[in-house]
Amino acid sequence: MRRWSHSLFVRFSAAFLFVGLLPMIALSIFSLKTFTSHVEQNTVNNLEQMSYYMGTNLDSIYAKYNEVSKLMYVGTTDGSNLGLGHSVSVSVNEQERINQMSIDDFLSTVLYSDTYIRNAFFVRASDGKLYRQTRDNKAFRPERLNLAEWLAPLEANPRKLVLYPTHQEIYYADAGRQVITVGRNLIDTSGTDLSVPKVVGTLFFDVDAAVMSDLFRELNLGPKDELYVLDGQGYVYYSNRGDAGERLKDGFAPKDDMLIFSQDIPFLNGKVIIRLSKRDLYERLTSTRTAVLTAIGICAAVLIGMGIWFSRRLSDPIRSVIRQMIKVESGNLDIAPLPGGLDEVGRLSHGFNRMVDRLRTFIDEAYVAEIKQKQTELNALKSQIRPHYLYNTLEVIRMNAVASDAAEVGDMIRSLSRQLQYVIDYGEDSVSIRRELDHLHNYFNIIKVRYESRIELGCDIASDVDLEWTIPKLSLQPIVENAVQHGLLPNGGKGVVRVTIEAEEDRLVVIVYDDGVGMEPSVLAALKARLNYPEPASRSIGLKNVQDRIRAMYGANYGLSISSRPGIGTSVQMIFPIGEGGEGRDDTNTDRG
């Protein structure tokens, strides 16, 4: 953050954006808020008009079905009044007729008087006989028709129309339709005493609740919106929430997240209440708001792009010089020359190019020559160990072949062949731990045969060690060979050599120890001195070569560490860096035929 705060590019861009972008954004936001406010107000006004329209239409719908229920009182087919000189009781009870037509025909007339009427019923008061008609050919289940519940409010108010809240059409099989039931008593008006109504029967008909859904479809209600049709006591006649028949718990209490509209329904002495989620309602304005915001975003992007373009035109040449300087600081001199120019930045680039050329010339003359000398010394150290190793190996095979003609000679020759192939490959300085261990096992196959399995080799590898990490080639076998020759053979040619490999932070630690004769402190001190002496050693060639190779490859912080106690054994610790040689992995193919 501190580097960015001092950048000329950042300062110029910030000034440009502050002058140009902030006023534009402020003006755009003000315009958007003003526009949104007008749209929201218009939306509220439209919804108020729609709620008025809904209330008026609901009142008309209920009035229409009230008139349908009064068809029982309209008159005969010839226009005469049924209430004058005719006994409704006789017509219904003895003739099973209403309006000089059979009750079933009358129910059909009611059924087809409106497309939303699904079923029609007539219950004769004298004997409770049920007559019915339906639009669909569905199996009727009379046990599910709760007439007692339907007749109860009509007994309390015989002369009034009764509307029953939305319910399922459960009294017909496979009918899950929601319906609203309308009920009205048929009263005999042919008598002289009309103070006590004489109920002859009761008409019921089911109106499909889709009449409500179709009416309210224009509102396009969302999942959080609520619509209620209530009577005077707050009981729900119809609701999109599925709670018809219940009483609205919170009445008309306002909600912060809802817009509430209501309109009276005189016929019900109730109201239609519409509650709309503000969030969902105003989200419908997102297309317009998004268009405005998109325009703001495009203008801002153009302005930012222009600011960045102008700033980079000024700062890119300086940035190029800084990037090349960073590469040179890291030691990479293979860089392309910077383009020059006649201005101040061009003169700076020209001076930088001359400086890099002089550094490259100096390194070619001094540093590269020193690297080549180091590589020559390293190759010489590696070549010293190979004749000595091949001589000892061939001597072992020769002595075993002379001693017996066992089939083990073939196995020993195969192991020797693999070792020779591994050793003579001069193209590798580092190999994977896996390949070095394979070579060590090939070597030990010969040792086991030579000493009749009295010498054993054990390997312990920590779980966090990756066998594809690399170590110097031929770094383990010379140490193990010394353990056998100078540790176990003087002890009777019997014992164990164990190799452990562990990872400690960023270092790989390999320990080779034996339970042989060990060394006296004076001998151990002399050996350590020879390892650290810069001149080639005349004794302990294997240990000296491994030590010099490790330090030549990785530096003085890595190498061998020896500890020994007489009669107990000797331990040689080798330390390598993790990650050397291609991130610490060796991808060389080990299958060489």
C-alpha positions in Angstrom: 0.0 0.0 0.0 2.9 2.4 0.8 4.4 1.7 -2.6 1.1 2.3 -4.4 0.6 5.5 -2.5 3.9 6.9 -3.8 3.2 5.9 -7.4 2.8 8.7 -9.9 0.4 6.5 -11.9 -1.9 6.1 -8.9 -1.8 9.8 -8.0 -2.6 10.9 -11.5 -5.4 8.4 -11.9 -6.9 9.3 -8.5 -6.9 13.0 -9.4 -8.5 12.4 -12.9 -11.2 10.2 -11.4 -11.9 12.6 -8.6 -12.5 15.5 -11.0 -14.4 13.6 -13.6 -16.0 10.5 -12.1 -17.4 11.6 -8.7 -19.6 14.5 -10.0 -21.0 12.2 -12.7 -21.8 9.5 -10.2 -23.4 12.0 -7.8 -25.6 13.4 -10.5 -26.5 10.0 -11.8 -27.5 8.7 -8.3 -29.6 11.8 -7.7 -31.4 11.4 -11.1 -31.9 7.7 -10.4 -33.5 8.3 -7.0 -35.8 11.0 -8.4 -36.9 8.7 -11.2 -37.4 5.7 -8.8 -39.5 7.9 -6.4 -41.8 8.9 -9.3 -42.1 5.3 -10.5 -42.9 4.0 -7.0 -45.5 6.7 -6.5 -47.2 5.8 -9.8 -47.1 2.2 -8.9 -48.8 2.8 -5.5 -51.5 4.9 -7.3 -52.1 2.2 -9.8 -52.4 -0.4 -7.1 -54.9 1.7 -5.2 -57.0 1.9 -8.3 -56.7 -1.8 -8.9 -57.8 -2.5 -5.3 -60.9 -0.3 -5.8 -61.5 -2.2 -9.0 -61.1 -5.6 -7.2 -63.5 -4.6 -4.4 -66.2 -3.3 -6.9 -65.9 -6.5 -9.0 -66.1 -8.8 -5.9 -69.2 -7.0 -4.8 -70.7 -7.6 -8.3 -69.7 -11.2 -8.3 -71.4 -11.9 -4.9 -74.5 -9.9 -6.0 -74.7 -12.0 -9.2 -74.6 -15.3 -7.2 -77.2 -13.8 -4.8 -79.5 -13.4 -7.9 -78.8 -16.9 -9.0 -79.8 -18.2 -5.6 -83.1 -16.3 -6.0 -84.1 -18.2 -9.1 -86.2 -20.3 -6.7 -88.5 -17.2 -6.3 -88.5 -15.9 -9.8 -91.7 -17.5 -11.0 -93.2 -20.1 -13.3 -92.2 -20.7 -16.9 -95.4 -18.9 -18.1 -94.5 -15.7 -16.1 -97.0 -16.1 -13.2 -95.8 -15.5 -9.7 -95.1 -18.6 -7.8 -96.0 -17.0 -4.5 -99.5 -16.2 -5.4 -102.0 -19.0 -5.2 -99.4 -21.8 -5.3 -98.1 -23.8 -2.4 -94.3 -24.2 -2.6 -94.5 -26.9 0.0 -96.8 -28.9 -2.1 -94.7 -28.4 -5.2 -91.5 -29.5 -3.4 -92.8 -32.2 -1.1 -95.4 -33.9 -3.2 -94.5 -33.0 -6.8 -90.7 -32.7 -6.3 -90.8 -29.6 -8.4 -89.5 -26.0 -8.2 -90.9 -23.4 -10.6 -93.0 -26.0 -12.3 -89.9 -28.0 -13.3 -88.4 -31.0 -11.6 -85.9 -30.3 -8.9 -83.2 -32.0 -10.9 -84.0 -29.8 -13.9 -84.0 -26.7 -11.7 -80.5 -27.7 -10.3 -79.3 -28.0 -13.9 -80.7 -24.6 -14.6 -78.7 -23.2 -11.7 -75.6 -25.2 -12.6 -75.4 -23.8 -16.1 -76.5 -20.3 -15.3 -72.8 -19.5 -14.8 -69.6 -21.1 -16.1 -67.9 -21.1 -12.6 -70.7 -23.0 -10.9 -69.5 -26.6 -10.5 -72.1 -28.4 -8.4 -75.7 -27.8 -7.2 -77.6 -29.4 -4.3 -81.1 -29.1 -2.9 -81.9 -30.5 0.6 -85.7 -31.0 1.2 -86.6 -29.9 4.7 -89.4 -32.4 5.2 -87.4 -35.5 5.0 -83.8 -34.3 4.3 -83.7 -35.8 0.9 -80.7 -34.7 -1.1 -80.9 -33.7 -4.8 -77.7 -32.9 -6.7 -76.3 -32.0 -10.1 -72.6 -31.7 -11.2 -70.7 -30.7 -14.3 -68.2 -33.6 -14.1 -68.9 -37.3 -14.2 -67.4 -37.9 -10.7 -68.2 -40.4 -8.0 -70.2 -38.8 -5.2 -69.2 -39.5 -1.6 -72.3 -38.4 0.5 -70.6 -39.2 3.8 -68.1 -36.4 3.2 -70.9 -33.8 2.6 -71.2 -32.0 5.9 -74.8 -30.7 5.5 -75.2 -30.1 9.2 -72.3 -27.6 9.2 -73.8 -25.9 6.1 -77.3 -25.7 7.4 -76.4 -24.3 10.8 -75.9 -20.6 9.7 -79.1 -20.8 7.6 -81.1 -21.9 10.6 -79.9 -18.9 12.5 -80.7 -16.5 9.6 -83.4 -18.3 7.4 -84.0 -15.4 5.0 -80.3 -14.4 4.3 -77.8 -15.7 1.8 -74.9 -17.5 3.3 -71.4 -17.7 1.8 -69.1 -20.5 3.0 -65.3 -19.9 2.9 -63.1 -21.5 0.2 -62.8 -25.3 0.8 -61.9 -28.4 -1.2 -64.5 -30.4 -3.1 -63.9 -33.5 -1.0 -67.3 -35.0 -1.5 -66.4 -36.0 -5.1 -63.8 -38.6 -5.8 -60.5 -37.3 -7.3 -61.6 -33.7 -7.0 -59.1 -31.4 -5.4 -60.7 -28.3 -6.7 -61.2 -25.3 -4.4 -64.8 -24.0 -4.3 -66.9 -21.4 -2.5 -70.3 -22.6 -1.5 -73.4 -20.4 -1.7 -76.5 -21.3 0.4 -80.1 -20.0 0.5 -83.3 -21.3 2.0 -86.5 -21.8 -0.1 -89.3 -20.3 2.0 -93.0 -21.0 1.4 -94.6 -17.5 0.8 -98.0 -18.8 -0.1 -99.4 -18.6 3.5 -100.9 -15.7 5.3 -98.6 -15.6 8.4 -95.1 -14.8 7.1 -93.7 -13.7 10.4 -92.3 -17.2 11.0 -90.5 -18.4 7.8 -91.5 -21.8 6.7 -88.4 -23.4 5.2 -89.3 -25.9 2.4 -85.7 -26.7 1.5 -82.2 -25.3 1.0 -80.3 -24.7 -2.2 -76.5 -25.0 -2.2 -74.2 -24.5 -5.2 -70.4 -24.6 -5.4 -68.6 -21.8 -7.3 -65.1 -22.6 -8.5 -62.6 -20.5 -6.6 -61.0 -19.8 -10.0 -63.5 -16.9 -10.2 -61.4 -15.3 -7.6 -58.1 -16.3 -9.1 -59.0 -15.0 -12.5 -60.1 -11.7 -11.0 -56.9 -11.3 -9.0 -54.6 -12.5 -11.8 -54.0 -9.0 -12.9 -52.3 -8.3 -9.6 -49.6 -10.8 -10.5 -49.0 -11.7 -6.8 -45.6 -13.0 -5.8 -44.8 -15.7 -3.2 -44.6 -13.2 -0.4 -47.8 -11.2 -1.3 -51.0 -11.7 0.6 -54.7 -11.3 -0.5 -57.7 -11.8 1.8 -61.4 -11.4 1.3 -62.9 -10.9 4.8 -66.3 -10.5 6.2 -67.3 -8.0 8.9 -65.8 -10.1 11.7 -62.5 -10.5 10.0 -63.0 -14.1 8.9 -61.4 -15.1 5.7 -63.7 -16.1 2.8 -60.9 -16.4 0.3 -57.1 -16.2 0.5 -54.1 -17.0 -1.6 -52.3 -18.2 1.6 -54.6 -21.3 2.0 -56.1 -20.1 5.4 -59.7 -19.7 4.3 -62.2 -20.0 7.2 -59.7 -18.6 9.7 -59.7 -15.2 11.3 -56.9 -12.8 10.3 -54.7 -12.8 13.4 -53.2 -9.3 13.0 -56.3 -7.7 11.6 -55.3 -4.7 9.6 -52.0 -4.1 11.4 -49.4 -2.4 9.1 -46.1 -4.0 8.3 -42.9 -2.2 7.5 -42.0 -4.5 4.7 -45.5 -4.6 3.1 -47.7 -2.2 1.2 -51.4 -2.6 2.3 -54.4 -1.8 0.2 -58.0 -2.4 1.2 -61.4 -1.8 -0.4 -64.9 -2.3 1.1 -67.2 -5.0 -0.2 -70.7 -3.8 0.8 -72.4 -7.1 0.0 -70.3 -8.9 2.6 -70.0 -5.9 4.9 -66.3 -6.8 4.6 -63.1 -5.9 2.8 -60.6 -7.1 0.3 -57.1 -6.6 1.7 -54.0 -6.8 -0.5 -50.6 -6.9 1.1 -47.7 -6.6 -1.3 -44.0 -7.2 -0.4 -42.2 -3.9 -1.0 -39.0 -5.8 -2.0 -40.7 -8.0 -4.5 -42.9 -5.1 -5.9 -40.0 -2.8 -6.4 -37.8 -5.5 -7.8 -40.1 -5.4 -10.8 -38.6 -2.0 -11.5 -35.1 -3.5 -11.7 -35.1 -3.6 -15.5 -35.5 0.2 -15.6 -33.1 0.7 -12.7 -30.6 -1.7 -14.3 -30.7 0.2 -17.6 -29.9 3.4 -15.8 -27.2 1.8 -13.7 -25.8 0.2 -16.8 -25.6 3.6 -18.5 -23.8 5.0 -15.4 -21.5 2.0 -15.4 -20.6 2.4 -19.1 -19.9 6.1 -18.7 -17.8 5.4 -15.6 -15.9 2.6 -17.3 -15.1 4.9 -20.3 -13.9 7.6 -18.0 -11.8 5.2 -16.0 -10.4 3.7 -19.2 -9.4 7.1 -20.5 -7.7 8.0 -17.2 -5.8 4.7 -17.1 -4.8 5.1 -20.8 -3.5 8.6 -20.3 -1.7 7.6 -17.1 0.0 4.6 -18.6 1.1 6.6 -21.6 3.1 8.6 -19.1 4.2 5.9 -16.6 4.7 2.8 -18.8 8.3 3.8 -19.9 9.3 4.3 -16.3 7.7 1.0 -15.3 9.7 -0.8 -18.0 12.9 0.5 -16.6 11.9 -0.6 -13.1 11.0 -4.1 -14.3 14.3 -4.5 -16.1 16.2 -3.2 -13.0 14.4 -5.9 -10.8 15.5 -8.6 -13.3 19.1 -7.4 -13.2 19.0 -7.2 -9.4 18.0 -10.9 -9.3 20.9 -11.9 -11.5 19.2 -12.2 -14.8 21.2 -10.2 -17.4 19.5 -11.8 -20.5 17.1 -9.0 -21.0 16.0 -7.2 -24.1 17.4 -3.7 -24.5 15.0 -0.9 -23.6 13.7 1.3 -26.4 15.3 4.7 -26.4 14.1 8.1 -27.2 15.0 11.8 -27.2 13.2 12.6 -24.0 14.5 12.2 -20.4 13.1 8.6 -20.1 14.8 7.6 -23.4 18.2 8.9 -22.1 17.6 6.9 -18.9 16.9 3.7 -20.9 20.0 4.2 -23.0 22.2 4.5 -19.9 20.6 1.4 -18.3 21.3 -0.6 -21.5 25.0 0.3 -21.4 25.2 -0.6 -17.7 23.7 -4.1 -18.4 26.2 -4.7 -21.3 29.2 -3.9 -19.1 27.9 -6.2 -16.3 27.4 -9.0 -18.7 31.0 -8.6 -20.0 32.4 -8.6 -16.5 30.5 -11.8 -15.5 31.7 -13.6 -18.7 35.2 -12.8 -17.9 35.3 -13.5 -14.2 32.3 -15.4 -12.7 31.7 -17.9 -15.6 35.4 -18.8 -15.5 35.1 -19.6 -11.8 32.0 -21.7 -12.3 33.8 -23.8 -15.0 36.7 -24.3 -12.6 34.3 -25.6 -9.9 32.6 -27.9 -12.4 35.9 -29.4 -13.4 36.9 -30.1 -9.8 33.5 -31.7 -9.2 33.8 -34.0 -12.2 37.3 -35.0 -11.0 36.0 -35.8 -7.5 33.2 -38.0 -9.0 35.6 -39.9 -11.3 38.0 -40.8 -8.4 35.4 -43.0 -6.7 34.4 -45.1 -9.7 37.6 -47.2 -10.4 37.9 -47.9 -6.7 34.3 -49.0 -6.4 34.4 -51.2 -9.6 37.6 -52.8 -8.3 36.1 -53.8 -5.0 32.9 -55.1 -6.6 34.7 -57.2 -9.2 37.0 -58.6 -6.5 34.0 -59.8 -4.5 32.4 -61.5 -7.5 35.7 -63.2 -8.3 36.2 -64.5 -4.8 32.6 -65.9 -4.7 32.9 -67.5 -8.1 36.2 -69.2 -7.0 34.7 -70.4 -3.8 31.5 -72.1 -5.2 29.6 -72.6 -8.4 26.2 -71.6 -7.0 23.5 -70.0 -9.0 24.0 -66.9 -6.9 26.7 -65.9 -9.2 24.1 -65.0 -11.9 22.2 -62.8 -9.4 25.4 -61.1 -8.4 26.4 -60.4 -12.0 22.9 -58.9 -12.7 23.3 -56.7 -9.6 26.7 -55.7 -10.8 25.3 -54.9 -14.3 22.7 -52.6 -12.8 25.4 -50.9 -10.7 27.7 -50.4 -13.7 24.9 -48.9 -15.7 24.0 -46.6 -12.8 27.7 -45.5 -12.2 28.8 -45.1 -15.8 26.0 -42.7 -16.7 27.9 -39.5 -16.6 25.1 -37.2 -17.6 23.6 -36.9 -14.1 24.7 -35.0 -11.0 21.6 -35.5 -9.0 19.1 -38.4 -8.9 16.0 -39.2 -6.9 16.2 -40.8 -3.5 14.3 -43.8 -5.0 17.0 -44.5 -7.6 19.9 -44.0 -5.1 18.2 -46.6 -2.8 17.7 -49.0 -5.7 21.4 -48.8 -6.5 22.2 -49.3 -2.8 20.1 -52.5 -2.7 21.8 -53.8 -5.8 25.1 -53.3 -4.1 24.0 -55.0 -0.9 22.7 -58.0 -2.9 26.4 -58.8 -3.6 27.4 -58.1 0.0 24.8 -60.5 1.4 26.0 -63.3 -0.9 29.6 -62.6 -0.2 29.2 -62.7 3.6 26.4 -65.4 3.7 23.7 -63.0 4.8 25.5 -62.2 8.0 25.3 -58.5 7.2 21.9 -57.0 6.9 20.7 -53.7 5.5 17.7 -51.8 6.9 16.0 -48.6 5.6 13.7 -46.3 7.6 12.0 -43.6 5.6 9.8 -41.0 7.3 6.3 -40.6 6.0 6.8 -37.0 5.0 9.8 -37.8 2.8 9.1 -37.7 -1.0 11.2 -40.4 -2.7 11.3 -38.1 -5.8 13.4 -35.5 -4.0 16.9 -35.4 -5.4 20.3 -36.0 -3.8 23.8 -36.2 -5.3 24.4 -39.4 -7.3 26.6 -42.1 -5.6 26.3 -40.4 -2.1 24.8 -43.4 -0.1 26.8 -46.4 -1.4 30.3 -45.2 -0.5 29.1 -44.5 3.1 27.5 -47.9 3.4 30.6 -49.5 1.9 32.8 -47.9 4.5 30.4 -49.1 7.2 30.8 -52.7 6.0 34.5 -52.6 5.3 35.7 -50.6 8.4 32.8 -51.2 10.9 31.4 -54.7 10.5 34.2 -56.8 8.9 36.7 -56.1 11.7 33.9 -57.2 14.1 33.7 -60.7 12.7 31.8 -59.9 9.5 28.4 -59.8 11.2 26.0 -56.9 11.9 23.5 -54.4 10.6 23.8 -51.3 8.6 20.7 -49.0 8.9 19.8 -46.0 6.7 17.3 -43.5 8.0 15.9 -40.6 5.9 14.0 -37.7 7.5 12.9 -34.2 6.6 13.7 -31.4 9.1 12.1 -28.1 8.0 13.9 -27.3 4.7 16.6 -29.9 5.1 16.8 -33.6 4.2 18.8 -35.6 6.8 20.2 -39.1 5.9 21.9 -41.1 8.6 23.9 -44.3 8.0 24.9 -46.1 11.1 26.3 -49.6 11.9 26.8 -51.7 15.1 30.4 -52.4 14.3 33.7 -51.8 16.1 33.5 -48.0 16.1 36.5 -45.6 16.4 38.7 -44.3 19.1 38.3 -40.5 19.7 41.8 -39.8 18.2 40.9 -41.8 15.0 37.6 -40.0 14.7 39.3 -36.6 15.1 41.8 -37.4 12.4 39.0 -38.5 10.1 37.1 -35.3 10.6 40.2 -33.3 9.9 40.8 -35.1 6.6 37.2 -34.4 5.6 37.5 -30.7 6.1 41.0 -30.4 4.6 40.9 -28.8 1.2 43.5 -31.0 -0.5 42.6 -34.5 -1.9 42.8 -37.2 0.7 45.0 -40.3 0.5 42.8 -42.2 2.9 39.0 -42.3 3.4 38.6 -41.4 -0.3 34.9 -42.4 -0.4 33.9 -40.2 2.6 36.1 -37.3 1.3 34.6 -37.4 -2.2 31.0 -37.4 -0.9 31.8 -34.5 1.4 33.4 -32.4 -1.3 30.7 -33.1 -3.8 27.9 -32.1 -1.4 29.6 -28.9 -0.5 30.5 -28.1 -4.1 26.8 -28.5 -5.1 25.0 -26.9 -2.2 27.5 -24.9 -0.1 29.4 -25.2 3.2 26.2 -25.5 5.3 25.7 -29.0 4.0 27.8 -32.2 4.1 28.8 -35.0 6.4 28.9 -35.2 10.2 30.5 -38.3 11.8 30.1 -39.7 15.3 31.5 -43.0 16.7 32.0 -44.9 20.0 34.3 -47.8 20.3 32.5 -51.1 20.6 29.1 -49.5 19.8 29.3 -48.4 16.2 29.6 -45.4 13.9 27.0 -43.0 12.6 27.4 -40.8 9.5 24.9 -38.0 9.0 24.4 -36.4 5.6 22.5 -33.1 5.2 21.0 -32.0 1.9 18.7 -29.1 1.0 15.1 -29.9 0.0 14.1 -28.5 -3.3 17.4 -28.5 -5.1 17.4 -29.9 -8.7 14.0 -28.9 -10.2 12.0 -28.3 -7.0 13.5 -31.3 -5.3 12.3 -33.9 -7.8 14.0 -36.1 -10.3 12.0 -37.1 -13.3 14.7 -39.2 -14.9 13.4 -42.6 -16.2 14.9 -45.4 -14.0 13.9 -48.1 -16.4 17.1 -48.4 -18.6 16.7 -52.0 -19.9 
